[in-house]
Amino acid sequence: MSSHQDKVYIEIIRELNRIIQEDDLKAGDKLPSERELSDRLQVGRSSVREALRSLELLDLIETRRGEGTFIKTIGGHRLVEVLASFFLREEKARSDLAETRKIVEVEALRLACERINEEQISNLERLIEQSKSCLGKGDLPVEEDYLFHKTIVEACQNRLMVNIWISLVEYSKVTLRESLSRKGRAEISVNEHEQILDGLKNRDEKKAISAMENHLEKSRF
């Protein structure tokens, strides 16, 4: 791709983002057709098609045959895997990720100690039991581990914080199995979850945060 073509390509993606904002489109909403985008952006349909194809490869949009092109939910696995393959190769990148996750998750837990409801506590209890069941079958509770932490962050009732956390932890899901695969780590991790939950159930912020900090430190990958 020539320098000129590259600039046009990038500009089309920027303009697509502007259209999404102007039209107040959200995840699940349909994008304008190729023809409409071509008219609005005043570029050829082939250029629009190439820009859309790139966004689809990154799992940001999806094309449904006979229906059109739709915006996907933030945090698609394909995009995460592509980015993680670059960023998580270096030890410093992994360290930065763990450090940032800790900052966000501990503050979310602090709020959750005040705001968590009984349904969320029940969900956490269920996830712990499911984790034990997985271990009993010789499986690693990777998804249960992820959902346990996600439930706590959602309990903070701060949507922006939840979205930031999801972006961070989608990266670390790539290596979560590696962490839990360490000898004896999965069983210890479930015990640490129980300690975090005990602090939450008793609205004991100090205990919950201490347990979470210990858990995240030992879960570093």
Secondary structure as GFF3:
##gff-version 3
##sequence-region A 1 221
A	DSSP	alpha_helix	3	22	.	.	.	ID=ss1
A	DSSP	alpha_helix	34	41	.	.	.	ID=ss2
A	DSSP	alpha_helix	45	57	.	.	.	ID=ss3
A	DSSP	beta_strand	61	64	.	.	.	ID=ss4
A	DSSP	beta_strand	68	71	.	.	.	ID=ss5
A	DSSP	alpha_helix	77	87	.	.	.	ID=ss6
A	DSSP	alpha_helix	91	115	.	.	.	ID=ss7
A	DSSP	alpha_helix	118	136	.	.	.	ID=ss8
A	DSSP	alpha_helix	142	154	.	.	.	ID=ss9
A	DSSP	alpha_helix	159	180	.	.	.	ID=ss10
A	DSSP	alpha_helix	185	201	.	.	.	ID=ss11
A	DSSP	alpha_helix	205	218	.	.	.	ID=ss12
###
